[in-house]
Structure formats: C-alpha cells, structure tokens
C-alpha cells in the first residue's frame, strides 16, 4: 500500500511539473507574439498551481509593463526581487516600471550599524544563506577528514584552521538565515493597487483625507485594523488606507 501511495505521489508530481512547463512555454510563446494578456493568464495559472518562481514573476512583470499596467508590473518585479535580490535584470526593469508611477517620494537614508547589518543580510534570501550554511558544513567535513588522515603536522594545522573557519562561516550563515527570515516577517510591504488612494489619519472615513497616493507606490504595512491598513512611506509619512486598495508582497 505504501509503495502504491509513493507511486501515485510521484505520478502526480511529474504530471504537475509537466503541465506547468507546458503553461510556461505557452506563456513565453504568447509574450513573444505580443499576446501579453494571454501570457499573463498562463503565468498566473502557474502561480495558482503553487509553482511560483522568480522567473515567472519577472515575466509577469514584463508582460504587465508592456500593457502599461503600473501597479501589477511593479508588484511582480518586487516579488521576483524577493526571490532573487541580486538579479541585475530584475533591478533594472523594476526601475523602468517605477518611472511609470506618479508619486515621487524621497527615501530617508537609513544609517548606523543596524542599517548596515540589514543591508548585508538582505543581499541573499533566507534560503540563500541556508545554502551557504550547507556548503560550509560540507567543507568542514571534507577539511576535517583531510586533517584526520594527513601525516604532515603543517598540513594538519592548515586543514584544522580552515575547518574551524568553515564552522564559523556555517554558524554565521545560519544566524543570517534566521535574521533574514525574521526581517521579512517584520517588514511587510505592499503596492498601492488602485489608480488613486486616499490616505487618512485614522482608520475611518470621517474628515478629509490627509493626502493621496497613486498606483505603483510601495509602502510598508505597519498594522491592520478591520478593513484598514496603516502604512508608512519611504520618507517616513504614515497614514491609513483601505486594505482592499493595496496588495501585500
């Protein structure tokens, strides 16, 4: 019975991969033919199937950009950048997309040791740091074996020294992986998804709106209250918007 279950699981997995690959090829072909709406539909089906990737998000961003869909193009480039934070193509295209946005908000530069640390760990995803930890742990095992079987005292000292460094690097990578995971959990961002959104001082419709934001603007979500979300812009300005008017990353 267990063998049958495993075989069924493998069959379903292979079938799902095959269908998603077919959808991906179909989406790419539609994009190349200028059928951007059709390509978007196929890419979205891949995401619905639970097979999201940086490449799928990136291609979705490009398709929306071709249609001048400001908010979706920025949103999907941001999603791609979350998975591949060092990818230069994504960084370049997201800048092109941001140029379509109306709001030009100055960013307050973060300084100090904490900001430098956040910038350092944000260079890779939590999964990326975890991969580094695995690599360094494998290096430690190899170096320790070389140390154990080496006959030269000089080689033993060298292998032991490098093995120790591998352990330290592994521990640092694990710490960075957890820190990056915590950073992402504590820093929820969203994209303004409506053409014009009113920002208010309180989570209600009483009184005048403080100011307006336009589609494509990125904001940090500080908290949610009923149908409202409190956001903070890159310049430090805060306010409440209807949750339905933003799309969380």
Secondary structure, DSSP 8 states (H G I E B T S, - for coil): -HHHHHHHHHHHHHHHHHHHHHHHHHHHHHHHTT-HHHHHHHHHHHHHTT---HHHHHHHHHHHHHTT-HHHHHHHHHHHHHH-TT-HHHHHHHHHHHTT-S---------SHHHHHHHHHTTS-HHHHHHHHHHHHHHHHHHHHHHHH---HHHHHHHHHHHHHHHHHHHHHHHHHHHHHHHHHH-EEEEE-SSEEEEBSSSSS-S--SEEEETT-EEEEEEEETTEEEEE-TTS-EEEEEGGGEEE-
